[in-house]
Amino acid sequence: MNETPPTSRNREAILVCVGPGPDNERVVRLAARRASASGVAWHAILVETDTMRKITQRDRERIDGILRLAGELGAHVVRIRSQDAVRAIIAHARENDLGIVLMGRDRYRRLPWQHGFAEKLARLAPDLELRQIAREDDAPMTMSIVPFTFFSISFLDWRAGLPSVPIIALVTAGGWLLRPYLDPVNIVMLFLLTVVYAAIRMGREAAIWAALLAVASFDYFFVPPPMAFLVKEAQYLVTLGVMLTVALVIGQLTAGLRYQVTVAQQREQRLQSLYRMSRAMASALEVERIVAICHDFFRHGFHARVAVLLPAGEAQLALAPGSPPLPGIDFALARQCFEEQRSMGLASNTPPSRNDALYLPLRATTRMCGVMTLLPDEENREIQPEQWRLLETSATLIAIALERVHYVALAREAQSEGLRNSLLSAISHDLRTPLTVITGLVDAMSMAAPELPQPQAGLLTAVREQVARTNTMVNNLLEMARMQMGQVVLHREWQPLEEVVGVSRGQCAFLLARHQVVIDLPPDLPLLELDDALMERVFNNLLENAAKHTPPGSRITLSAWQEGEFVRVAVRDNGPGLPPGLEKKLFEKFTRGSKESAVAGFGLGLAIVRFIVEAHGGTVWAENQADGGAGFHLRLPVGNPPALPEEPVDD
């Protein structure tokens, strides 16, 4: 009875059946061309039956090469272990909505009662479209008969029958001693019991040899005339034929049951391992703990060493904390695995790496978390299909655990950041009032009559300078808190850059009084769409930063020019320059050029500059100038400024 097919399927998606046949490479390339032309997904499947496991090493290497080729051409490669290849292929096609099954054509003839692979598949799955490619040559079909795969006689190894010889000899001796007391039919039962025992204890091939030896022994010792392979009575021919058939069938069924029990036990062990791993991962809140769980799991389950690589900077991967370094990790191949999000190296769909390691992508729900590198022991290089599924599942569990740790860290950081921003906002609000009062008192004292003598006037100037610096720091604290809390809204208007720079220079006049300030703005600069209050804060911070970190009498230059679709602004000085290696880090919060600097500040000015410039769609960077001093550069988009009205011309 046919299984009920699903109601919907992607009729163009392709499933390629890979096996030991000679046409597999052509089938794979044809499927890749058709899938690429129609833009549909395609899978390449290899079903490893008990018979397939006994093919020659040369054929296995050829099949592995075809699977690698399929992976390189974009196929989703699947390895499945099953006793029924036809039903396994049908189940995979239906589970993945694959409507077309593509395979090579048979090259041998069958007995009249035997059915080919394609015929069985067509009979069991009428909902699937079956296509067989034409043979490349015109050679006629060979006359060899397809092997009777139910008994796997074509793959019999004489060495597998050696353990059956002493058992059959022992049963034969016992039957010879019991011959006066037992009928031949009962002695046949003893031999059948021996075949069942051989199938259970030693497998299918030993059972087949035991059946053949049992028939030969019964014929030689117990069928008249004894001690000869002659049969005078026709009924014994029937007995021998039935005995051989029953022995082979019982051996086959018992061996198949033994195989299924083995597979079920292995599946149960995998599920238990995954359960223990998932339970341990659920409580892991640190990367070091996740790495330790991975090490234990793969050490016992795969006899392999493991290393976890996590993203570190731009286009870089680095060992995770607590991950032991493996000898000869190919970081280039690991990076390719991370970018393409597919396995690389040993037993994967790509050529192996130099050290025969396996690289698996750690892909979670929302992000790529890293790459897991496995280096199996020398005796465990071959990865079975069940192990592949276990590897993929465990990699997913590890990725989910790493993703959870990542978001837990982000949540903690956001919570602490919110608390810090609230604290900074409260402190800055409380400090602005007394600073304003102090500034007013200083101004009142400086304008009082009669004028203060020089020593007191100098002290008053120093107080004013320190109050101005403190006020700048408080304003930066408040501004950064507002930015981090999302309370900054841009009010952009078209305006000339020179007006914004002029206001900023006037606000910083007190700090710039002891420096040479040069403003170089060409008159043909286009209008810029800016929030004037925020951009004034940008130039205030840049000018104050240059004034604070250069000695009195230094030159500070603010210049601008147009570069294509952007206007570039540069604030340069001829001071000591920037500390090497801190050109990018200076724009992070609470970062200062020198930890032991005598200049007061929190390291927020440049962070505010970057936030405001990027909010305007621009970029900012710092660099040391070739002739000495530091330079801070802004690039602001020009956009589509409105046309200025023409001035009337006097007659």
Stockholm file with secondary structure:
# STOCKHOLM 1.0

chainA/1-651         MNETPPTSRNREAILVCVGPGPDNERVVRLAARRASASGVAWHAILVETDTMRKITQRDRERIDGILRLAGELGAHVVRIRSQDAVRAIIAHARENDLGIVLMGRDRYRRLPWQHGFAEKLARLAPDLELRQIAREDDAPMTMSIVPFTFFSISFLDWRAGLPSVPIIALVTAGGWLLRPYLDPVNIVMLFLLTVVYAAIRMGREAAIWAALLAVASFDYFFVPPPMAFLVKEAQYLVTLGVMLTVALVIGQLTAGLRYQVTVAQQREQRLQSLYRMSRAMASALEVERIVAICHDFFRHGFHARVAVLLPAGEAQLALAPGSPPLPGIDFALARQCFEEQRSMGLASNTPPSRNDALYLPLRATTRMCGVMTLLPDEENREIQPEQWRLLETSATLIAIALERVHYVALAREAQSEGLRNSLLSAISHDLRTPLTVITGLVDAMSMAAPELPQPQAGLLTAVREQVARTNTMVNNLLEMARMQMGQVVLHREWQPLEEVVGVSRGQCAFLLARHQVVIDLPPDLPLLELDDALMERVFNNLLENAAKHTPPGSRITLSAWQEGEFVRVAVRDNGPGLPPGLEKKLFEKFTRGSKESAVAGFGLGLAIVRFIVEAHGGTVWAENQADGGAGFHLRLPVGNPPALPEEPVDD
#=GR chainA/1-651 SS CCCCCCSCCEEEEEEEECCSSTTHHHHHHHHHHHHHHHTCCEEEEEEECTTGGGSCHHHHHHHHHHHHHHHHTTCEEEEEECSCHHHHHHHHHHHTTEEEEEECCCCEECCTTCCCHHHHHHHHCTTSEEEECCCSSCCCCEEEECCCTTTTGGGCCGGGGTTHHHHHHHHHHHHHHTTTTSCHHHHHHHHHHHHHHHHHHHCHHHHHHHHHHHHHHHHHHHSSSSSSSCCCSHHHHHHHHHHHHHHHHHHHHHHHHHHHHHHHHHHHHHHHHHHHHHHHHHTCCSHHHHHHHHHHHHHHHSSEEEEEEEECSTTCEEECTTCCCCTTCCHHHHHHHHHHTSCEETTSSSCCCTTCCEEEEEECSSSEEEEEEEEECGGGCCCCHHHHHHHHHHHHHHHHHHHHHHHHHHHHHHHHHHHHHHHHHHHHHHHHHHHHHHHHHHHHHHHCSSCCCHHHHHHHHHHHHHHHHHHHHHHHHHHHHHHHTTCCCCCCEEECHHHHHHHHHHHTTTTTTTSEEEEECCTTCCCEEECHHHHHHHHHHHHHHHHHTSCTTCEEEEEEEEETTEEEEEEEECSSCCCTTCTTGGGSTTCCSCTTCSSCCCSCHHHHHHHHHHHTTCEEEEEECTTSSEEEEEEEECCCCCCCCCCCCCC
#=GC SS_cons         CCCCCCSCCEEEEEEEECCSSTTHHHHHHHHHHHHHHHTCCEEEEEEECTTGGGSCHHHHHHHHHHHHHHHHTTCEEEEEECSCHHHHHHHHHHHTTEEEEEECCCCEECCTTCCCHHHHHHHHCTTSEEEECCCSSCCCCEEEECCCTTTTGGGCCGGGGTTHHHHHHHHHHHHHHTTTTSCHHHHHHHHHHHHHHHHHHHCHHHHHHHHHHHHHHHHHHHSSSSSSSCCCSHHHHHHHHHHHHHHHHHHHHHHHHHHHHHHHHHHHHHHHHHHHHHHHHHTCCSHHHHHHHHHHHHHHHSSEEEEEEEECSTTCEEECTTCCCCTTCCHHHHHHHHHHTSCEETTSSSCCCTTCCEEEEEECSSSEEEEEEEEECGGGCCCCHHHHHHHHHHHHHHHHHHHHHHHHHHHHHHHHHHHHHHHHHHHHHHHHHHHHHHHHHHHHHHHCSSCCCHHHHHHHHHHHHHHHHHHHHHHHHHHHHHHHTTCCCCCCEEECHHHHHHHHHHHTTTTTTTSEEEEECCTTCCCEEECHHHHHHHHHHHHHHHHHTSCTTCEEEEEEEEETTEEEEEEEECSSCCCTTCTTGGGSTTCCSCTTCSSCCCSCHHHHHHHHHHHTTCEEEEEECTTSSEEEEEEEECCCCCCCCCCCCCC
//
